[in-house]
Amino acid sequence: MAKDRSQRDEYTTPLRRLLVGIVVLCLLGIFLVWRIDSPRVERFRAQVVDRVVPSMEWAMVPVTAVVNLARDFQSYQRLSEQNQELRSELRLMRAWKEAALQLEQENARLLDLNNVRLDPRLTYITGVVMADSGSPFRQSVLLNVGERDGITDGWATMDGIGVVGRISGVGPDTARVILLTDASSAIPATIQPSGQTALITGDNTPAPAVEFLENRELVRPGDRVVTSGDGGVFPGGLLIGQITADPGGRLRVRLSADFERLEFLRVLRYKSAPPIRDPGDIVGPGTPETALNPAEVGDG
């Protein structure tokens, strides 16, 4: 075995040296040819380039693939960054969309308030609903208007369509509204077109009951119910709702106001009739010229 190795070394070492010498000479010759400025050498170089370079396209395929891969990776990185930016902008746009929807709903309710036709003699102030009672035994809400705004107990409140309730309790900056559905609420009303008068009383249900009706035979479900103005409780002609009947046959009022979404309320300013404390005030006193002197009557 040692002899075989020594024999191989004796043959391979000179061959390696010979090959190295040939490669060096070839490289040196190529260098000299490429550096010589001669027309013949230039034509030779051109011919070599024309023959060698086109046939080397297969060697450029891996390089081109690597370059394209690097470009695709950079493009993917840019796409990932743009995707993150778009997601962030999308979250921001969703927040703006929600804010826009809320503003649109508030604007629609305010427009509803402006579309309600009232007696020109009535003025009003709009308040924002701050909180509700949250009790099944008391139906009321709290407004952000009070004595500083001139609010007085007993004034009617409306949403964009119908009557909601009346002011019951006024503070410096807030006022409480007793809703029509509250058990303590009772409003004189007129049922159209029959002209029947009744009392709309709350019982803590969504549909107040119709009490003290003159002639029930003249009232039909769907009839319009408006305030009558009797007793100076509310101004006359304000829409309350429509007549309906419960499963037991009792007449009730389906309220026109949207009690599930009370956000803005219109408080109507009006002067109710002064209470009668003296029956003699019903008939006004006579003028000095027409009034009779009790002494003259006795003399006659």
C-alpha positions in Angstrom: 0.0 0.0 0.0 2.8 2.4 0.8 4.4 1.7 -2.6 1.1 2.4 -4.4 0.8 5.8 -2.7 4.4 6.8 -3.5 3.9 5.8 -7.1 0.7 7.9 -7.3 2.5 10.9 -5.8 5.3 10.5 -8.3 2.8 10.8 -11.2 0.3 13.3 -9.9 2.7 15.9 -8.6 4.4 16.6 -12.0 1.0 16.6 -13.7 -0.4 19.2 -11.2 2.6 21.4 -11.8 2.2 21.1 -15.5 -1.5 21.9 -15.4 -0.8 24.9 -13.2 1.9 26.2 -15.6 -0.4 25.8 -18.6 -3.3 27.7 -16.9 -0.9 30.5 -15.9 0.4 30.7 -19.4 -3.1 30.7 -20.9 -4.2 33.5 -18.5 -1.1 35.5 -19.3 -1.7 35.0 -23.0 -5.3 36.2 -22.6 -4.2 39.2 -20.6 -1.6 40.1 -23.3 -4.1 39.7 -26.1 -6.7 41.8 -24.3 -4.2 44.5 -23.7 -2.7 44.7 -27.2 -4.0 47.6 -29.3 -4.0 46.2 -32.8 -6.8 46.0 -35.4 -6.2 42.3 -35.9 -6.3 41.6 -32.2 -9.4 43.8 -31.9 -11.2 41.7 -34.6 -10.1 38.6 -32.8 -11.5 39.8 -29.5 -14.7 40.7 -31.2 -15.0 37.3 -32.7 -14.3 35.6 -29.4 -16.9 37.8 -27.7 -19.5 37.1 -30.4 -19.0 33.3 -30.0 -18.6 33.0 -26.3 -21.0 35.6 -24.8 -24.3 34.4 -26.5 -23.5 30.8 -25.5 -23.1 31.9 -21.8 -26.8 32.8 -21.3 -27.3 29.6 -19.4 -24.8 30.8 -16.9 -26.7 34.0 -16.3 -30.0 32.3 -15.6 -29.2 31.6 -11.9 -27.9 35.1 -11.4 -31.0 36.6 -13.0 -33.2 34.4 -10.8 -31.3 35.5 -7.7 -31.7 39.2 -8.6 -35.4 38.7 -9.3 -35.8 36.9 -6.0 -34.1 39.8 -4.2 -36.4 42.3 -6.0 -39.5 40.2 -5.2 -38.5 40.1 -1.5 -38.1 43.9 -1.4 -41.4 44.3 -3.1 -43.1 41.9 -0.7 -41.6 43.9 2.2 -43.0 47.1 0.8 -46.4 45.5 0.3 -46.4 44.3 3.9 -45.6 47.8 5.2 -48.3 49.3 3.0 -50.8 46.6 4.2 -50.1 47.6 7.8 -50.6 51.2 7.0 -53.8 50.5 5.2 -55.1 48.5 8.2 -54.2 51.3 10.5 -56.1 53.8 8.2 -59.0 51.3 8.0 -59.3 51.3 11.8 -59.2 55.1 11.9 -61.8 55.2 9.1 -64.1 52.9 11.0 -63.9 55.2 14.0 -64.7 58.2 11.9 -67.6 56.2 10.3 -69.1 55.5 13.7 -68.8 59.1 14.7 -70.4 60.2 11.4 -73.3 57.7 11.9 -73.9 59.1 15.4 -73.8 62.7 14.1 -76.2 61.7 11.3 -78.6 60.2 13.7 -78.5 63.2 16.0 -78.9 65.5 13.0 -82.0 63.5 11.9 -83.6 63.8 15.3 -82.9 67.5 15.4 -84.4 67.9 11.9 -87.5 66.0 13.2 -87.8 68.5 16.0 -87.6 71.3 13.5 -90.3 69.7 11.3 -92.9 69.6 14.0 -95.6 72.3 13.3 -96.6 74.1 16.4 -98.9 77.0 17.2 -97.0 80.2 16.2 -97.8 81.5 19.7 -95.7 78.7 21.2 -92.0 79.0 21.7 -89.7 76.3 22.7 -86.2 75.3 23.9 -84.4 72.1 23.0 -82.7 70.0 25.7 -80.5 66.9 25.7 -81.6 63.8 27.6 -78.9 63.1 30.2 -80.3 60.1 32.0 -83.5 58.2 32.7 -84.9 56.9 36.0 -84.1 53.3 35.3 -87.0 52.3 37.5 -90.1 50.2 36.5 -92.2 52.2 38.9 -91.3 55.7 37.7 -91.0 56.7 34.0 -89.0 59.9 33.7 -85.9 61.4 32.1 -83.5 64.2 33.0 -82.8 67.2 30.7 -79.8 69.5 30.7 -82.0 72.7 30.9 -83.4 74.2 34.1 -84.3 77.5 35.8 -81.5 79.4 34.1 -83.2 78.6 30.8 -86.6 79.7 32.2 -88.1 76.2 32.5 -91.3 76.0 34.6 -93.1 73.1 36.1 -95.9 71.7 34.0 -94.6 72.6 30.5 -95.1 70.0 27.8 -92.2 68.2 26.1 -92.1 66.6 22.6 -89.7 64.7 20.5 -89.7 64.9 16.7 -93.3 63.7 16.4 -95.5 63.6 19.5 -95.8 64.5 23.1 -93.4 62.8 25.5 -94.4 64.2 28.9 -94.4 67.2 31.1 -91.8 69.0 33.3 -92.1 67.9 36.9 -89.2 69.2 39.0 -86.8 72.0 38.0 -83.3 72.6 39.2 -80.8 75.4 38.4 -79.3 73.4 35.4 -81.6 70.4 35.0 -85.2 69.5 34.8 -87.0 66.2 35.2 -89.7 65.1 32.7 -92.5 62.8 33.8 -93.3 60.6 30.7 -96.8 59.9 29.5 -96.3 56.2 30.5 -95.7 57.1 34.2 -98.5 56.1 36.6 -98.8 59.7 37.8 -99.4 61.1 34.3 -103.0 62.1 33.3 -103.6 64.3 30.2 -106.9 65.6 28.9 -107.2 64.6 25.2 -109.5 64.7 22.2 -110.0 61.7 19.9 -110.4 62.6 16.3 -112.5 62.6 14.1 -115.3 61.8 16.6 -114.3 64.7 18.9 -114.7 62.5 22.0 -112.8 63.8 25.1 -111.0 61.4 27.4 -108.2 61.2 29.9 -104.9 59.5 28.9 -103.5 57.9 32.0 -100.2 56.2 32.3 -99.8 52.8 34.1 -96.0 52.2 33.5 -96.7 50.3 30.3 -95.7 51.5 26.8 -99.3 52.2 25.9 -101.3 54.5 28.3 -104.9 53.7 29.0 -107.9 55.7 27.8 -110.2 56.7 30.7 -113.4 58.6 31.1 -114.5 58.2 27.5 -117.9 59.7 26.7 -119.1 57.3 24.1 -116.9 54.3 23.2 -119.0 53.4 20.2 -117.7 56.4 18.3 -114.1 55.5 18.8 -112.2 53.1 16.5 -108.7 51.7 16.6 -106.4 54.0 14.5 -108.2 57.2 15.6 -105.9 60.2 16.2 -105.4 61.3 19.8 -104.3 65.0 20.4 -104.2 67.1 23.5 -107.5 69.0 24.2 -106.0 71.9 26.2 -108.7 71.4 28.9 -107.6 72.7 32.3 -104.6 74.4 31.0 -102.5 71.2 31.5 -101.1 71.1 27.9 -101.7 73.3 24.8 -104.4 72.0 22.5 -103.7 70.2 19.3 -100.4 68.4 20.2 -100.2 64.9 18.8 -100.2 62.1 21.4 -100.7 58.9 19.3 -103.4 56.6 17.9 -106.1 54.5 19.5 -105.4 50.8 19.9 -106.9 47.9 21.9 -105.2 45.5 24.1 -106.0 41.7 24.2 -108.5 42.4 27.0 -110.4 44.9 24.8 -109.3 47.9 26.8 -108.6 51.0 24.8 -105.1 52.3 24.9 -102.9 54.8 23.0 -100.0 53.8 20.8 -97.7 56.8 21.4 -96.3 58.5 18.4 -93.1 59.6 20.2 -90.2 57.2 20.0 -89.6 56.4 23.7 -86.8 54.0 23.0 -84.5 56.7 21.5 -85.1 59.9 23.5 -82.0 62.0 22.9 -83.4 65.5 22.3 -86.6 66.9 23.7 -88.4 70.2 22.9 -89.8 72.0 25.9 -92.8 74.1 24.9 -93.1 77.5 26.5 -96.7 78.5 27.1 -98.8 80.2 29.7 -101.4 78.0 31.3 -104.7 79.3 32.5 -104.5 80.7 36.0 -106.3 78.5 38.6 -109.7 79.6 39.8 -109.5 80.2 43.5 -112.7 82.2 43.9 -116.0 81.3 42.1 -116.8 84.9 41.8 -113.9 85.3 39.4 -115.8 83.4 36.8 -118.1 86.4 36.3 -116.1 89.6 36.0 -117.1 92.6 38.2 -119.4 95.2 36.5 -118.2 98.6 35.6 -118.9 101.5 37.9 -121.6 102.8 35.6 -123.5 99.6 35.3 -123.0 98.1 38.7 -126.0 98.3 41.0 -125.8 99.9 44.4 -127.2 97.4 47.0 -128.8 100.4 48.7 -130.7 101.3 45.6 -131.8 97.8 45.1 -133.2 97.7 48.6 -135.0 101.0 48.1 -136.6 99.7 45.0 
